[in-house]
Amino acid sequence: MLVIKCAACKRKLWKYDKIGQGEVLRCHKDRITRMYDIKQEEDRIKCLCGKDIGIDKGSYVKMIGKAFTYTGTKRN
């Protein structure tokens, strides 16, 4: 389970069940287990500090590479 955080302000955004060892390029919405502090403007996912975190693509969120950090372990 990974905790996705904003790179700018370190605020928790959501908990994500990551399967596999690859990079976090997409967060599938059915694997997000808990939402914390985000706001959505049109198709953009933003932290409360105003930084863009990702783009809503329907069933997943396309992550912006340098906009977030994460802690936790990935499931194989």
C-alpha positions as a Python dict, from the first residue, in 0.01 Angstrom:
ca = {
    (1, 'M'): (0, 0, 0),
    (2, 'L'): (138, 340, -101),
    (3, 'V'): (56, 679, 46),
    (4, 'I'): (68, 941, -232),
    (5, 'K'): (177, 1287, -109),
    (6, 'C'): (212, 1630, -268),
    (7, 'A'): (577, 1707, -351),
    (8, 'A'): (534, 2076, -269),
    (9, 'C'): (361, 2072, 71),
    (10, 'K'): (389, 1700, 174),
    (11, 'R'): (13, 1675, 236),
    (12, 'K'): (-138, 1325, 207),
    (13, 'L'): (-354, 1287, -104),
    (14, 'W'): (-465, 921, -114),
    (15, 'K'): (-379, 561, -31),
    (16, 'Y'): (-317, 342, -334),
    (17, 'D'): (-282, -35, -372),
    (18, 'K'): (11, -60, -618),
    (19, 'I'): (53, -395, -794),
    (20, 'G'): (392, -464, -956),
    (21, 'Q'): (736, -308, -932),
    (22, 'G'): (701, -41, -1202),
    (23, 'E'): (678, 334, -1159),
    (24, 'V'): (359, 507, -1047),
    (25, 'L'): (246, 651, -1381),
    (26, 'R'): (-126, 579, -1344),
    (27, 'C'): (-343, 540, -1037),
    (28, 'H'): (-647, 327, -1118),
    (29, 'K'): (-949, 462, -930),
    (30, 'D'): (-1070, 118, -820),
    (31, 'R'): (-739, 65, -635),
    (32, 'I'): (-754, 395, -441),
    (33, 'T'): (-863, 289, -93),
    (34, 'R'): (-881, 625, 85),
    (35, 'M'): (-893, 986, -32),
    (36, 'Y'): (-751, 1268, 179),
    (37, 'D'): (-710, 1630, 67),
    (38, 'I'): (-762, 1690, -305),
    (39, 'K'): (-970, 1915, -524),
    (40, 'Q'): (-1079, 1847, -879),
    (41, 'E'): (-1111, 2122, -1138),
    (42, 'E'): (-1246, 1996, -1473),
    (43, 'D'): (-1006, 1710, -1561),
    (44, 'R'): (-722, 1819, -1328),
    (45, 'I'): (-653, 1667, -985),
    (46, 'K'): (-495, 1924, -753),
    (47, 'C'): (-361, 1938, -399),
    (48, 'L'): (-518, 2196, -168),
    (49, 'C'): (-197, 2402, -204),
    (50, 'G'): (-283, 2445, -576),
    (51, 'K'): (-22, 2216, -734),
    (52, 'D'): (-141, 1992, -1022),
    (53, 'I'): (-98, 1624, -928),
    (54, 'G'): (-259, 1444, -1221),
    (55, 'I'): (-510, 1436, -1504),
    (56, 'D'): (-841, 1249, -1470),
    (57, 'K'): (-870, 1004, -1760),
    (58, 'G'): (-1193, 829, -1655),
    (59, 'S'): (-1099, 498, -1493),
    (60, 'Y'): (-752, 617, -1386),
    (61, 'V'): (-552, 927, -1298),
    (62, 'K'): (-249, 999, -1517),
    (63, 'M'): (12, 1121, -1269),
    (64, 'I'): (243, 1420, -1326),
    (65, 'G'): (593, 1286, -1253),
    (66, 'K'): (754, 1550, -1028),
    (67, 'A'): (430, 1660, -860),
    (68, 'F'): (406, 1380, -603),
    (69, 'T'): (605, 1152, -376),
    (70, 'Y'): (506, 824, -215),
    (71, 'T'): (591, 604, 80),
    (72, 'G'): (506, 241, 145),
    (73, 'T'): (552, -89, -32),
    (74, 'K'): (439, -219, -371),
    (75, 'R'): (256, -552, -398),
    (76, 'N'): (406, -811, -636),
}
